[in-house]
Amino acid sequence: MEKDIRTLLVLKLGRGAFRAKDLANGTIVSVKSPESYEIAECDTVTFEVTKQWQFKKTTYLSGSLIDHHFDLKALDIPGHEFGEVELVSALQWYEPYELKGFIGECLRGGKRMSYAFEDYTGYGFYQADSDPVTEANESDSVDQKYDKLAKLWEDYPQCIDALVHMGYLNFNFSRSLRNAENCHRVAIHVAEKLVPPGLDGIFLWSELNNRPYLRALHGLCLVAWRLGNFAEAEQVARKMLRVNPPDNQGARFLIEQIMQGEPWTED
């Protein structure tokens, strides 16, 4: 009998199970597997199915995990559209004497075009005037927050803010840092997918639709720093400052600590 081998994209983790998208046909499935502890959100999984059944509207699978890895190329999520806003200069936020050292390096080049992403925040996705990301984050428990955010990302894959906040939840647990890293890398990938190579633009925090992208960069920086990957953490922090010169997220302070080799702490 021919084996039933599926390639799945992990959307959400559970106890002894995970929810995934079948990359062959786009079907959403719930997978029962004692090996689910080995995988992370956004992993691509090769799974041998030994049993499949239907309960109400949900397709269930059980079987064995053959392989799992993180692969941005497996994602078929459309990128984020964006448009020009205006030319801006770092001198709008800094005095000339402040543009020295690593700050000057990050903000060199004079005036650059600023951009704003279209609205993929999820606001109004389920119903008018509703903000599902905020509503999820106001839930009573971590499990409720995670479930609501994962459901939003499943329903609306372009809503990277749901994924970013899933990353934040995972970051709270040292055993889940790879999960957090996956979430932030995918969010950045989706946001930048339509950005032409070499575009040296500005994405200001003051443009609300840019914030999910900037939060994803911040999240990845913290994960890399916490894992001791100082070179990548510094690179991402410098990028945060480059794309958002007003530095609402404190990238300058992160860069300084990372350059000094200070370990990440909860403070």
C-alpha positions as CSV (number, residue, x, y, z in Angstrom):
1,M,0.0,0.0,0.0
2,E,1.3,3.4,-1.0
3,K,2.2,5.7,1.9
4,D,0.3,8.9,2.4
5,I,2.9,11.6,2.8
6,R,1.9,15.2,3.3
7,T,3.8,18.4,3.4
8,L,2.3,20.7,6.0
9,L,2.9,24.3,7.2
10,V,2.5,24.6,10.9
11,L,0.0,27.3,12.0
12,K,-0.5,26.6,15.6
13,L,0.8,24.3,18.3
14,G,-1.2,22.4,20.9
15,R,-0.7,19.7,23.5
16,G,0.2,16.6,21.5
17,A,-1.1,18.1,18.3
18,F,-0.7,21.0,15.8
19,R,-2.9,22.8,13.3
20,A,-1.5,23.1,9.8
21,K,-2.1,24.0,6.2
22,D,-1.7,21.2,3.6
23,L,0.6,22.8,1.1
24,A,-0.7,20.5,-1.7
25,N,-4.3,21.7,-1.6
26,G,-4.6,24.5,1.0
27,T,-6.7,22.4,3.3
28,I,-6.5,23.2,7.0
29,V,-6.0,20.1,9.1
30,S,-5.6,19.2,12.8
31,V,-2.8,16.8,13.4
32,K,-2.5,14.4,16.3
33,S,1.2,13.7,17.0
34,P,3.2,12.9,20.1
35,E,6.2,14.4,18.3
36,S,4.6,17.9,18.1
37,Y,7.0,19.2,20.8
38,E,9.8,19.0,18.2
39,I,8.3,21.5,15.8
40,A,7.6,25.3,15.9
41,E,5.1,27.6,14.3
42,C,5.8,28.2,10.6
43,D,7.9,25.0,10.2
44,T,7.4,23.0,7.1
45,V,6.6,19.4,8.1
46,T,6.8,16.1,6.2
47,F,4.2,13.8,7.8
48,E,3.2,10.3,7.1
49,V,-0.6,9.9,7.6
50,T,-1.8,6.6,9.0
51,K,-5.3,7.7,9.8
52,Q,-7.6,10.5,8.6
53,W,-11.1,11.4,9.8
54,Q,-13.6,14.1,9.8
55,F,-15.5,15.6,12.8
56,K,-17.9,18.4,12.0
57,K,-15.9,20.8,9.7
58,T,-12.5,19.7,10.9
59,T,-10.2,17.2,9.1
60,Y,-8.0,15.3,11.5
61,L,-4.8,13.4,10.8
62,S,-2.6,11.1,12.8
63,G,0.6,9.4,12.0
64,S,4.4,10.0,12.2
65,L,6.6,13.0,11.8
66,I,9.2,12.3,9.1
67,D,11.0,15.7,8.9
68,H,10.6,19.3,9.9
69,H,12.5,22.5,9.0
70,F,12.0,26.2,8.6
71,D,11.6,27.3,4.9
72,L,10.5,30.8,3.9
73,K,10.2,29.5,0.3
74,A,7.3,27.3,1.3
75,L,5.2,30.2,2.2
76,D,2.6,31.3,-0.4
77,I,1.4,34.4,1.6
78,P,1.1,37.6,-0.6
79,G,3.3,40.5,0.3
80,H,2.3,43.8,1.7
81,E,1.5,46.7,-0.7
82,F,2.9,50.0,0.2
83,G,3.1,53.6,-1.2
84,E,5.2,56.7,-1.1
85,V,4.5,59.4,1.6
86,E,7.2,62.1,1.4
87,L,10.9,62.8,1.5
88,V,12.3,63.1,5.0
89,S,15.6,63.8,6.5
90,A,17.2,62.6,9.7
91,L,17.8,66.2,10.6
92,Q,14.0,66.5,11.3
93,W,14.7,64.5,14.5
94,Y,18.5,65.0,15.2
95,E,20.9,67.9,15.6
96,P,23.9,67.6,13.2
97,Y,26.2,67.0,16.2
98,E,24.1,63.9,17.1
99,L,24.7,62.2,13.7
100,K,28.0,60.7,14.6
101,G,29.2,57.2,15.6
102,F,26.8,54.3,14.8
103,I,23.9,56.8,14.7
104,G,25.6,58.7,11.9
105,E,26.4,55.4,10.1
106,C,22.8,54.2,10.3
107,L,21.3,57.5,9.1
108,R,23.7,58.6,6.5
109,G,22.6,59.7,3.0
110,G,20.5,62.8,3.4
111,K,16.8,62.9,2.4
112,R,15.1,59.6,1.7
113,M,11.5,58.6,0.7
114,S,9.2,57.5,3.4
115,Y,6.6,54.8,2.8
116,A,3.4,53.5,4.4
117,F,2.1,50.0,4.1
118,E,-1.5,49.3,3.3
119,D,-3.7,48.2,6.2
120,Y,-3.1,44.5,7.0
121,T,-3.6,45.1,10.8
122,G,-6.7,43.0,10.9
123,Y,-8.8,45.9,12.0
124,G,-12.4,45.3,10.9
125,F,-11.6,41.9,9.5
126,Y,-14.2,40.0,11.4
127,Q,-16.7,42.9,11.9
128,A,-16.7,46.6,11.5
129,D,-14.8,48.6,14.1
130,S,-13.3,45.5,15.7
131,D,-9.6,45.1,16.4
132,P,-9.0,41.4,16.8
133,V,-5.3,41.7,17.7
134,T,-6.0,44.1,20.6
135,E,-9.0,42.0,21.7
136,A,-6.7,38.9,21.7
137,N,-4.1,40.7,23.8
138,E,-6.8,41.7,26.3
139,S,-7.8,38.1,26.9
140,D,-7.6,36.7,30.5
141,S,-5.0,34.0,29.9
142,V,-1.9,33.3,27.7
143,D,-3.7,30.3,26.1
144,Q,-6.7,32.5,25.1
145,K,-4.4,35.1,23.7
146,Y,-2.5,32.5,21.7
147,D,-5.6,30.8,20.4
148,K,-7.2,34.0,19.2
149,L,-4.0,35.3,17.5
150,A,-3.4,31.9,15.8
151,K,-7.0,31.8,14.6
152,L,-6.6,35.3,13.1
153,W,-3.4,34.4,11.4
154,E,-5.0,31.2,10.0
155,D,-7.9,33.2,8.7
156,Y,-5.9,36.2,7.5
157,P,-2.3,35.2,6.8
158,Q,-1.3,38.7,5.7
159,C,-2.1,39.9,9.2
160,I,1.5,39.7,10.4
161,D,0.7,41.5,13.6
162,A,-1.1,38.4,14.8
163,L,2.1,36.4,14.1
164,V,4.3,39.0,15.7
165,H,2.3,38.9,18.9
166,M,2.4,35.1,18.8
167,G,6.2,35.6,18.7
168,Y,6.1,37.8,21.7
169,L,4.1,35.2,23.7
170,N,6.7,32.6,22.7
171,F,9.6,34.9,23.7
172,N,8.4,34.7,27.3
173,F,9.5,31.1,27.5
174,S,13.2,30.2,26.9
175,R,12.2,26.8,25.4
176,S,10.1,28.6,22.7
177,L,12.7,31.0,21.3
178,R,12.9,29.1,18.0
179,N,9.1,29.5,17.8
180,A,9.4,33.2,18.4
181,E,12.2,33.5,15.8
182,N,10.1,31.7,13.2
183,C,7.1,34.0,13.8
184,H,9.2,37.2,13.5
185,R,11.1,36.0,10.4
186,V,7.9,35.1,8.6
187,A,6.3,38.5,9.5
188,I,9.3,40.4,8.1
189,H,9.4,38.2,5.0
190,V,5.7,38.9,4.2
191,A,6.1,42.6,4.9
192,E,9.2,43.0,2.7
193,K,8.1,40.6,-0.1
194,L,7.2,43.4,-2.5
195,V,9.9,45.8,-1.5
196,P,12.3,46.0,-4.4
197,P,15.9,45.0,-3.7
198,G,18.0,48.0,-2.9
199,L,15.1,50.2,-1.9
200,D,16.5,52.3,1.0
201,G,13.3,53.7,2.3
202,I,11.9,54.9,5.6
203,F,8.9,53.2,7.3
204,L,8.0,55.5,10.1
205,W,6.3,54.3,13.3
206,S,3.9,57.3,13.0
207,E,2.3,55.5,10.1
208,L,0.1,53.0,12.0
209,N,0.2,50.4,9.3
210,N,4.0,50.2,9.5
211,R,4.0,49.2,13.2
212,P,3.5,45.4,12.7
213,Y,6.6,45.4,10.5
214,L,8.6,47.4,12.9
215,R,7.5,45.3,15.8
216,A,8.6,42.2,13.9
217,L,12.1,43.7,13.5
218,H,12.2,44.5,17.2
219,G,11.1,41.0,18.1
220,L,13.8,39.3,15.9
221,C,16.4,41.6,17.3
222,L,15.6,40.6,20.9
223,V,15.5,36.9,20.0
224,A,18.9,37.0,18.3
225,W,20.3,39.0,21.2
226,R,18.9,36.5,23.8
227,L,20.3,33.6,21.9
228,G,23.7,35.2,21.9
229,N,23.7,36.0,18.1
230,F,25.2,39.4,18.6
231,A,26.1,40.1,15.0
232,E,22.6,39.5,13.8
233,A,21.0,41.3,16.7
234,E,23.1,44.4,15.9
235,Q,22.4,44.1,12.2
236,V,18.6,44.1,12.9
237,A,18.8,46.9,15.4
238,R,20.7,49.0,12.9
239,K,18.0,48.3,10.3
240,M,15.3,49.3,12.8
241,L,17.0,52.7,13.2
242,R,17.6,53.0,9.5
243,V,14.0,52.5,8.5
244,N,12.6,54.5,11.4
245,P,15.0,57.4,12.3
246,P,12.8,58.8,15.1
247,D,13.6,55.5,16.9
248,N,10.3,55.1,18.8
249,Q,11.5,51.6,19.8
250,G,14.8,52.5,21.3
251,A,17.1,50.8,18.7
252,R,19.9,53.2,19.6
253,F,20.0,51.8,23.1
254,L,19.8,48.2,21.9
255,I,22.7,48.8,19.5
256,E,24.9,50.3,22.2
257,Q,24.3,47.4,24.6
258,I,24.8,44.8,21.9
259,M,28.0,46.4,20.6
260,Q,29.4,46.3,24.1
261,G,28.6,42.5,24.3
262,E,26.2,42.8,27.1
263,P,24.0,39.7,27.5
264,W,20.2,40.1,27.1
265,T,18.4,40.5,30.4
266,E,14.7,40.9,31.2
267,D,15.4,44.4,32.2
